[in-house]
Amino acid sequence: MEILKCLFCGKEIKGRSDKKFCDVHCKSTYHYRRALAEAPRFYNKVDNQLKRNRRILKSFNKAGKATVRAQVLQDQGFNSKFFTHYWKNHKGDVYLFVYEYGFLRKKENNIEKYILIQWQDYMD
């Protein structure tokens, strides 16, 4: 009979013949390190940027509406190319949203700014 060794630590495995790891810790650590070694997947990059954008918009929009210089948001890691949906108001302005937080890029006195808003029920 062949002696099975843990794929992570190399210890002898006892139990079922199809086991690959000696315990849950070795299994978890093996898969975690393997995932770190692989190139980040496109999905993860997009999801991480959306989460970052939402966190940034939320932190600058405490009252439901705010105006912030574009450079301030970009310095925090905000990327306006990543958004979840959009809403067009009656004036024709298109607000891009990251979940419930929206932004509209405006230029005032040659300074790029974002008008930040929160999603409202009437926007459906």
N, C-alpha and C positions, 0 to 999 in steps of 0.2 A: 504494500500500500504506500502510495506517495504521500510525503509529509508536505502539507500546505503551509506556505509562509505568508504573513501579512504583507500586502502591497506597500504599506507605508513604513512600518518599523522593522519588518523582517522576522518578527516573532512567530513561533509555531502557532497555527490556528487549530483550535479544538471545536468540534461540533459538526455541522452539516458539511457535506463534501463540496458544496458550491460556494462556501464562504470565501471572501477575498480579504477581509480585514479582521483583526483580532477583537476590536471593540468599536463602539460608535465614535469615540474620539479620533481614532486613526482614520476611519472612513471619512469623517468630516474634514479633518486636516488635509488628507490626500486630495479630496475634490476641491477644497478651497485653494490650495497651492497650485493645482493644475489649472484652475480658472484664472489665477493671477498670471500664469505663464503665457496663456493664450492672449492674442491681440484682442482688445476690447471690441465687442460686437457693436454694429451700427445702432441697434436698438438701445443698447446701454448708453451710448453717447448722446443720442437724442433724448432719452428719458432723463438722464442726468442734467442736461442743459435746460429742459423744461422745468425740472424741479428747482434748479438754481434761479431761473428767470422768475418763477412764481414767488420764491422766497424773497428775492430782491424787490419785486413789485409790491409785495405785501409789506415789507419793512418801510417803504417810502410812502405808502398810501394808507395811513392810519385813519383818516377821516372820511374816506370814500371818494375823495377827489383831491388831486394834487398836481403840481407842475414841478418837474425836475429837469435839470440840464442833462442832456443825453450823455455827456462825458462822465458824469457822476455815476450813472447806472453802468456804463461800459467799464468803468474802473472797478466795479464790483463783480464783473464777469457776465453782465447782461448781454445777450445776443438777440437782437430783434428779429432775426431770421427764424427763430424757433417759437412757434405759437400754436395754440390748439384750434382756434376758430376766430371768426371776425363778426363784427356787427356794423352796419351802415346806418347812420342817423339821418334825420330828415334833411339836413344840410348837405348830405353826400359825403361826410367825413367817414372814413373806414377805420374803426378801432380794431386793433388786433388784440386777442385775448390769450392769456395763459391761464386756463381754467377760469376762475372767477375774476381775475385781475386783468384789466384792459389798458392799452396804451395807444396814444396817437402821436405821431412825430410831427412837430411844428417847428418852423424857423421864425424866430422873433429877434429883430436887430442883429441878424447874421449869427445868431446863437441857436444851435440845435437843442430843442427841448422835447420832453415827452409830457403829454397830459395823461395822467393816470386816473382811471375810474374803476369802480367795482360793478360787476354784473348786476342788473336790476331785473325784476320780473317783467317789466314792460318791454324788454329787449327781445323776448322770444319771438 
